[in-house]
Amino acid sequence: MAQPTTRPGRVGAASALLAVAVVLVAFNLRPAITSVGPVLDQARAAFAASAGWAGLLTTVPVLCLAAAGAAAPQLARRAGLRGAIALALVAITAGLALRVLGGPSLMIAATVVATSGVAVAGVLVPVVVRAGFPTRVGLVTGLYTAALQAGATLGFAFTPLLADGLGGWRPALASWAAIGAVALAGWLAWGRPGAPAAGPAPAVGGSVLASPLAWTVTAFFGLQAFVAFSVMNWLPLALMDRGVTRTEAGFLLGVLSIVALPVSLLVPPLAGRARGQSGWILGLSACGAAGLSGLLFVPTDGPWQALPWVLLVGLGMSVFSLALTVIALRASTAERTASLSGMAQGIGYVIAGIGPFLSGLLHEATGGWDVPFAVLLAVVVAQSVTGALAGRPRTI
């Protein structure tokens, strides 16, 4: 009798190694963005840079997430799935190291390199999950999302501490390149010769642009990102305008980020096993709507009055984990997952980039936060509708 060519133990070990590699990659997809804010004033002072430079530095990541994300499937076709993600990690690591070695122009250019790598990896990791874990999409997506959010939280929480401990903002920002190198090593360890592949390089197939379901998923992803980017950029200032101190606002923003971690670990596996994900999406969206309604209609006199509403907003923002789950589940093949992921994230981040700009414009025009919060509340309602439709059990 012929013996099996692959032993179950080896398959299990390879899957575990791939899962670790996915988590390491995910952890590196946000510090490149979130680590800058806490030391931006120091970098600007060191360069004697203008407010326009600071605005460009904070806008570039969103533009790269859109542009490079849309190009990721084509890169995967040329370099293969493993190769494309390895190149993305090289770009992240090199960009993070280079951005502190020169002046303001180099910092912008290196940020483009790093966040382009972030965009490519962000589009292609769901393809790895879909192909490598076809029966555990929800579970692995939960691990991926939790690691991504942990990286985002640590990026803005630890960078000030690193600046104090390492002697300045330059070594603090450069230190995140070391984490990128660890992720690259982990990814290459999984991709060593003889290791099982997570799936083929995405092949050219029928365009998902003609699919109404693809546009629904894209709208859902873009609208939830619109809310998330707006909240992360403007909520601290909105709270400070209502009597909360800068330290307290930072604490509340940390709470908002941390509350999403357990949700991201627990909800995607449960939702992934369900026939559809609409109920979960509506539930988390309702939490976000309730939190924004509280901030809009209930007076805030201090951090403890704001805390319940911030917690609800954080729960609502954790719908991001379901947006990624839906991308993987609504595509019938790994190739379709790559196309849908590139479309949803490429176009979705363009929508997301409008959020902070519009919120700031409305705040400046009205002199308060009621109108921006009301607009975000309306966007959450639209997010609920598109999410409920995207969560229905269909595939492209």
QUIWOBEL-V473970 format. One record per backbone hydrogen bond with DSSP energy under -0.5 kcal/mol. NH is the residue of the N-H (numbers start at 0). CO is the residue of the C=O. E is the energy in kcal/mol with one decimal. If there is no record, write none. Layout:
BEGIN
[[NH | CO | E] [NH | CO | E]]
END
This chain:
BEGIN
[[10 | 6 | -2.2] [11 | 7 | -2.6] [12 | 8 | -2.3] [13 | 9 | -2.6] [14 | 10 | -2.4] [15 | 11 | -2.3] [16 | 12 | -2.4] [17 | 13 | -2.3] [18 | 14 | -2.4] [19 | 15 | -2.2] [20 | 16 | -2.3] [21 | 17 | -2.5] [22 | 18 | -2.2] [23 | 19 | -2.5] [24 | 20 | -2.4] [25 | 21 | -2.6] [26 | 22 | -2.3] [27 | 23 | -0.8] [27 | 24 | -1.2] [28 | 25 | -1.8] [30 | 26 | -0.5] [32 | 29 | -1.8] [33 | 29 | -2.8] [34 | 30 | -1.9] [35 | 32 | -0.7] [36 | 32 | -0.5] [37 | 33 | -0.6] [38 | 35 | -1.4] [39 | 35 | -0.6] [39 | 36 | -1.1] [42 | 38 | -2.3] [43 | 39 | -2.7] [44 | 40 | -2.1] [45 | 41 | -2.3] [46 | 42 | -1.9] [47 | 43 | -0.9] [48 | 43 | -2.2] [53 | 49 | -1.7] [54 | 50 | -2.6] [55 | 51 | -2.4] [56 | 52 | -2.5] [57 | 53 | -1.7] [58 | 54 | -1.3] [59 | 55 | -2.5] [60 | 56 | -0.6] [61 | 58 | -0.6] [62 | 58 | -1.7] [63 | 59 | -2.6] [64 | 60 | -2.5] [65 | 61 | -1.6] [66 | 62 | -2.8] [67 | 63 | -2.0] [68 | 63 | -0.9] [69 | 65 | -1.6] [70 | 66 | -1.0] [71 | 67 | -0.8] [71 | 68 | -0.7] [74 | 70 | -1.8] [75 | 71 | -2.4] [76 | 72 | -1.8] [77 | 73 | -1.4] [78 | 74 | -3.1] [79 | 75 | -1.8] [83 | 79 | -2.7] [84 | 80 | -1.9] [85 | 81 | -2.4] [86 | 82 | -2.5] [87 | 83 | -2.0] [88 | 84 | -2.2] [89 | 85 | -2.1] [90 | 86 | -2.3] [91 | 87 | -2.3] [92 | 88 | -2.7] [93 | 89 | -2.9] [94 | 90 | -2.6] [95 | 91 | -2.3] [96 | 92 | -1.8] [97 | 93 | -2.6] [98 | 94 | -1.9] [99 | 96 | -0.7] [100 | 97 | -1.9] [106 | 102 | -1.9] [107 | 103 | -1.8] [108 | 104 | -2.5] [109 | 105 | -3.1] [110 | 106 | -1.7] [111 | 107 | -1.9] [112 | 108 | -1.9] [113 | 109 | -2.7] [114 | 110 | -2.8] [115 | 111 | -1.8] [116 | 112 | -1.7] [117 | 113 | -1.9] [118 | 114 | -2.2] [119 | 115 | -2.3] [120 | 116 | -2.4] [121 | 117 | -2.4] [122 | 118 | -1.7] [123 | 119 | -2.0] [124 | 120 | -2.5] [125 | 121 | -0.5] [126 | 123 | -0.6] [127 | 123 | -1.7] [128 | 124 | -2.5] [129 | 125 | -2.5] [130 | 126 | -2.5] [131 | 127 | -3.3] [132 | 128 | -2.0] [135 | 132 | -1.4] [139 | 135 | -2.4] [140 | 136 | -2.4] [141 | 137 | -2.1] [142 | 138 | -2.0] [143 | 139 | -2.7] [144 | 140 | -2.9] [145 | 141 | -2.5] [146 | 142 | -2.3] [147 | 143 | -2.2] [148 | 144 | -2.6] [149 | 145 | -2.3] [150 | 146 | -2.3] [151 | 147 | -1.9] [152 | 148 | -2.4] [153 | 149 | -2.7] [154 | 150 | -1.8] [155 | 151 | -1.5] [156 | 152 | -1.9] [157 | 153 | -2.7] [158 | 154 | -0.9] [161 | 157 | -2.9] [162 | 158 | -2.5] [163 | 159 | -1.9] [164 | 160 | -2.6] [165 | 161 | -3.0] [166 | 162 | -0.9] [167 | 162 | -2.1] [171 | 167 | -1.3] [172 | 168 | -2.4] [173 | 169 | -2.6] [174 | 170 | -1.7] [175 | 172 | -1.1] [176 | 173 | -1.8] [177 | 173 | -0.5] [177 | 174 | -0.9] [178 | 174 | -0.7] [179 | 175 | -1.5] [180 | 176 | -2.0] [181 | 177 | -1.7] [182 | 178 | -2.1] [183 | 179 | -2.3] [184 | 180 | -2.3] [185 | 181 | -2.4] [186 | 182 | -2.6] [187 | 183 | -2.6] [188 | 184 | -2.1] [189 | 185 | -1.9] [190 | 186 | -2.2] [191 | 188 | -1.0] [194 | 191 | -2.1] [209 | 206 | -0.7] [210 | 207 | -1.9] [211 | 209 | -0.6] [214 | 210 | -1.7] [215 | 211 | -1.9] [216 | 212 | -2.6] [217 | 213 | -2.3] [218 | 214 | -2.5] [219 | 215 | -2.4] [220 | 216 | -2.7] [221 | 217 | -2.9] [222 | 218 | -2.6] [223 | 219 | -2.1] [224 | 220 | -1.9] [225 | 221 | -2.1] [226 | 222 | -1.8] [227 | 223 | -2.2] [228 | 224 | -2.8] [229 | 225 | -1.6] [230 | 226 | -2.6] [231 | 227 | -2.6] [232 | 228 | -1.7] [233 | 229 | -2.3] [234 | 230 | -2.3] [237 | 233 | -2.5] [238 | 234 | -2.6] [239 | 235 | -2.4] [240 | 236 | -2.3] [241 | 237 | -0.5] [241 | 238 | -1.0] [242 | 239 | -1.6] [243 | 238 | -2.1] [248 | 244 | -2.7] [249 | 245 | -2.2] [250 | 246 | -2.1] [251 | 247 | -2.4] [252 | 248 | -2.3] [253 | 249 | -2.1] [254 | 250 | -2.3] [255 | 251 | -2.5] [256 | 252 | -1.8] [257 | 253 | -2.7] [258 | 254 | -2.5] [259 | 255 | -0.6] [259 | 256 | -0.6] [260 | 257 | -1.6] [261 | 257 | -0.6] [262 | 258 | -0.8] [263 | 259 | -2.5] [264 | 260 | -1.6] [265 | 261 | -2.3] [266 | 262 | -2.8] [269 | 265 | -1.2] [270 | 266 | -3.3] [271 | 267 | -3.1] [272 | 268 | -1.2] [273 | 269 | -0.8] [273 | 270 | -0.5] [276 | 390 | -2.5] [277 | 390 | -0.6] [280 | 276 | -2.2] [281 | 277 | -2.7] [282 | 278 | -2.2] [283 | 279 | -2.4] [284 | 280 | -2.4] [285 | 281 | -2.2] [286 | 282 | -1.5] [287 | 283 | -2.0] [288 | 284 | -2.5] [289 | 285 | -2.4] [290 | 286 | -2.4] [291 | 287 | -2.4] [292 | 288 | -2.2] [293 | 289 | -2.1] [294 | 290 | -2.1] [295 | 291 | -1.9] [296 | 292 | -2.8] [297 | 293 | -2.3] [298 | 296 | -0.5] [300 | 298 | -0.6] [305 | 301 | -1.5] [306 | 302 | -1.8] [307 | 303 | -0.6] [309 | 305 | -2.4] [310 | 306 | -2.6] [311 | 307 | -1.9] [312 | 308 | -2.3] [313 | 309 | -2.6] [314 | 310 | -2.2] [315 | 311 | -2.4] [316 | 312 | -2.4] [317 | 313 | -1.0] [318 | 315 | -1.5] [319 | 316 | -1.7] [320 | 317 | -1.6] [321 | 318 | -0.5] [322 | 318 | -1.9] [323 | 319 | -1.9] [324 | 320 | -1.8] [325 | 321 | -2.9] [326 | 322 | -1.6] [327 | 323 | -1.7] [328 | 324 | -2.3] [329 | 325 | -2.5] [336 | 332 | -2.1] [337 | 333 | -2.1] [338 | 334 | -1.8] [339 | 335 | -3.0] [340 | 336 | -3.0] [341 | 337 | -2.4] [342 | 338 | -2.2] [343 | 339 | -3.1] [344 | 340 | -2.4] [345 | 341 | -2.1] [346 | 342 | -2.4] [347 | 342 | -0.6] [347 | 343 | -1.5] [348 | 344 | -2.0] [349 | 345 | -0.6] [350 | 346 | -1.9] [351 | 347 | -2.3] [352 | 348 | -2.0] [353 | 349 | -0.8] [353 | 350 | -0.9] [354 | 350 | -0.7] [354 | 351 | -1.0] [355 | 351 | -0.7] [356 | 352 | -0.9] [357 | 353 | -3.0] [358 | 354 | -2.7] [359 | 355 | -2.4] [360 | 356 | -2.3] [361 | 357 | -2.7] [362 | 358 | -2.2] [363 | 359 | -2.3] [364 | 360 | -2.3] [365 | 361 | -2.2] [366 | 362 | -2.4] [372 | 368 | -2.3] [373 | 369 | -2.3] [374 | 370 | -2.4] [375 | 371 | -2.3] [376 | 372 | -2.3] [377 | 373 | -2.0] [378 | 374 | -2.2] [379 | 375 | -2.2] [380 | 376 | -1.7] [381 | 377 | -2.0] [382 | 378 | -2.7] [383 | 379 | -2.3] [384 | 380 | -1.8] [385 | 381 | -2.5] [386 | 382 | -2.7] [387 | 383 | -2.4] [388 | 384 | -1.8] [389 | 385 | -2.7] [390 | 386 | -1.9] [391 | 388 | -1.1] [393 | 391 | -1.9] [395 | 329 | -2.8]]
END
